[in-house]
Amino acid sequence: MRLTCVMCESKILKAMKLLIVTVVEYYRDDVLKLFKEAKIENFSGSEIDGYKNPEEVMVTKSWFPSQTGGMSSAMFFSFTEDAKIHRAFELMAEFNKSIKTQNPIRAIVLPIERSL
């Protein structure tokens, strides 16, 4: 774990990163269990529509579509410590090896340069 000293403050803050995870709705509860196992306790989530090709998006461009056209999915994000993210990635990689679909858990990590 890398520690960063913040100017004008006497305490040392832990370096934080942003973890973003997307998953089809079928595996939503599995991601929540993996977060718990990785000790990621603070996160946000949202329901989203996932698309694999642009033709699906074109179908839903009417003013009042009766169906979304996308696959029901979820997105989670968490500002957390690198060690927890590392553990989450290990767990998600193992999970992805065990599934038999073309819809694995997707995850990225972004560094946080500044925060309030």
N, C-alpha and C positions, 0 to 999 in steps of 0.2 A: 504494500500500500504506500503510495506516494503522499507526502504531506506538503502542503503549500502554506507559506507564511503570508498573511495578508497585511499590507502596510497599514499603519495607524491603528492596528488592533493588537492586543497582547496575546490573544489565543491563536493557536494553530488549527486551521480547518482541514478536514479530509478532502482530498480531491474528489469531485463528483463527476459522473458521466451520465449521459442520457441513453437509456435502453429503450428501444422501440421494437415491439413484437407484433406480428400479424399472424392470424391463424383462422382457418375455417371454423365456423360455429361448432361443428361436431367435436373439435378438440379444445374448445374454450375452457372447460373445467380442468382438463389436463394441464393447460398452461398455468392456471391458478394453483394447482397442486405443485407444479415445478417451481413457481415463484416462492411458495411457502417453504419448500425444501431448500431453496437457495437463500432463504431468510430475507427475501425482498418483500417487505411488509407494507411499504408505502408506494402506491402506484395508482394510475388512472386507467380507465378503460372506456371503450366506445364501440357500439355496433357499427359496422361498415359493410358496404357491398364490395366484393372482390371480383375483378375481371381478369381473364386470361388473354383475351384478344380484343382489339378495338371494335370489331363488329358488334359485340355485345353492348358496348356503350352507345352505339348509334341507334340501337333498337329502343333505348330508354329516353331519347331526346324529345319525346312528345311533351306537350304541356302538362297533361294529366295521365301519366302512364299507369296502367292497372297493375303492372308488376315491375319490380325494379330491374330485372334482367340479370343482375349480378348474383354471385354466390354469397349467402349470408356468412359474414366473417366478423372477427373482433380484432381490435387494435388495443394494445396496452402500452403504456409508457411509464417509466420510472426514472427519477433522478436518484441515483444510488452510487454506492462505492464500487470500485473496480473489482474487488475480491468477490463481491456478491454477483456481479455481472459475469465474472469468469466462471463461477460455479453454475449459474443459470445456463450459460452456453454449453457447458459440459453435459448438463442434464437434458437440454433441448436436443443436442446432437445425438445422444443415446436414444431419446424418444423417437427422433426422426428415423433412426435405423430400424426401429421396431414396427413402424407403420407400413401398410401395404397400399397406400394411395399416392396420388400425384400431388398431394396438398400438404407438404411438410410445414412445420413451424418455421417462420421467417423472422430473423432478428438482425438488428444493426445496433451499433454503439457510436455515439457522437460525443466528442469531448466538450466540456463546458468551459468556455473562456472566462465568462463573467456571469454573475447571478446576483439577484437582490433578494 
